[in-house]
Every structure is written in C-alpha cells, then in structure tokens.
Amino acid sequence: MAFNSSSFSYAEGAKQKMRIVPFDDKIDLEDLDTLYIIVKSVPFEKGYVPATVVVSPDNDHLLSLDELNSLMDGLEIAQERISEVINYIINNKTFGNPFAEEE
C-alpha cells in the first residue's frame, strides 16, 4: 500500500502539521499534474552522490506553498523509510538475518 502525505494549515500562518492518509491506488501517480522530485544515487569517484531535480508538469505550472510543503513531507517520510532499510541491513550483517528459517 502506498501512502500519500498532505499538509493542512491553521489560521494566520501557524506551523503546518503533516498527516498521512491512505493513497487510492486506483490513481496512477504519473497521471497527476503536480510537482515531483527525482532523487537518484549517481556513481562518482569510487562512491555515490545524490542527484536531485524538482520537476513541474509544464512551464506554466503555478507553484503553491502547500504543494512544496507536501514534497518536503514526502522527503521526510522517505528519509525515515531509508533509515529503516539501512538499520535492517546493518543489523542483518551484524547479528544475522532474524527472519531466516533455522535448519
């Protein structure tokens, strides 16, 4: 299941709150005419560096703070998920695979 993060604001520019709502998987994300971010790991000098680009659906797309805020929220969620994967890999290499079936 995919998750969609969205922001909602309070009166007079108070701090924005993030909430996570289930995403309707009947909608193809590629069909939405909204901003998106591409983050790739690019080979560089015996290692990798991040390459990012913010893409708008067309040259006349009007940016909104809500749309940009939702991208920032999505990056936070992605960072948490990537951290979980890194922790799993480190724990697996250190302590072995806890999900492996014993023989």
C-alpha positions as a printed Julia matrix, in Angstrom:
103×3 Matrix{Float64}:
  0.0     0.0     0.0
  1.31    3.44   -0.86
  0.88    6.42    1.4
  0.21    9.99    0.46
  1.29   12.79    2.76
 -0.6    16.01    2.79
 -0.36   19.23    4.75
 -3.06   21.36    6.17
 -2.57   24.77    7.7
 -4.03   26.65   10.62
 -5.16   30.28   10.59
 -2.68   33.13   10.45
  0.27   31.09    9.16
  0.7    28.88   12.23
  3.04   25.94   11.98
  1.95   23.35    9.38
  1.06   19.84   10.52
  1.64   16.7     8.5
 -0.78   13.84    8.31
 -0.59   10.55    6.46
 -3.64    9.26    4.65
 -4.06    6.07    2.6
 -3.44    6.68   -1.07
 -6.03    5.5    -3.57
 -4.0     3.01   -5.6
 -6.53    3.24   -8.46
 -4.92    6.55   -9.42
 -1.71    6.37  -11.41
  0.75    8.81   -9.81
  2.26    9.51  -13.21
 -1.1    10.91  -14.41
 -1.18   13.66  -11.76
 -0.14   17.11  -13.0
  1.77   18.12   -9.88
  5.35   18.77   -8.87
  7.57   15.8    -8.19
 11.13   15.15   -7.11
 13.54   12.67   -8.59
 16.36   11.53   -6.32
 18.98    9.24   -7.79
 22.21    7.8    -6.48
 24.86    8.65   -9.08
 28.29    6.97   -9.32
 31.07    9.44   -8.5
 34.75    8.91   -7.63
 34.53    5.3    -6.33
 31.28    6.01   -4.49
 27.91    7.62   -4.95
 26.45   11.11   -4.61
 22.81   12.14   -4.59
 21.38   13.89   -7.62
 18.02   15.59   -7.25
 15.71   17.51   -9.5
 12.32   19.12   -8.87
 10.1    18.71  -11.91
  6.96   20.68  -12.75
  4.34   19.28  -15.12
  4.8    22.21  -17.53
  6.41   25.64  -17.82
  3.2    27.43  -16.8
  2.68   25.47  -13.57
  1.96   27.81  -10.65
  3.81   26.8    -7.51
  1.93   26.74   -4.25
  3.33   26.52   -0.75
  1.03   23.59    0.02
  2.39   21.64   -2.93
  6.0    22.37   -1.96
  5.23   21.54    1.67
  3.81   18.17    0.7
  7.02   17.39   -1.21
  9.04   18.24    1.89
  6.79   15.99    3.99
  7.24   13.2     1.46
 11.02   13.56    1.65
 10.84   13.27    5.44
  8.82   10.06    5.14
 11.24    8.71    2.52
 14.2     9.53    4.79
 12.6     7.58    7.63
 11.95    4.58    5.36
 15.51    4.62    4.0
 16.86    4.82    7.57
 14.8     1.73    8.43
 16.3    -0.14    5.46
 19.84    0.92    6.45
 19.25   -0.21   10.04
 17.91   -3.55    8.8
 20.99   -4.08    6.59
 23.4    -3.17    9.42
 21.59   -5.4    11.92
 21.46   -8.24    9.39
 25.21   -8.01    8.78
 25.98   -7.66   12.49
 23.53  -10.12   14.05
 22.49  -12.3    11.11
 19.1   -12.48    9.45
 16.45  -12.68   12.19
 13.87  -13.85    9.63
 15.91  -16.75    8.26
 14.44  -20.18    8.85
 16.53  -22.38   11.08
 17.69  -25.65    9.53
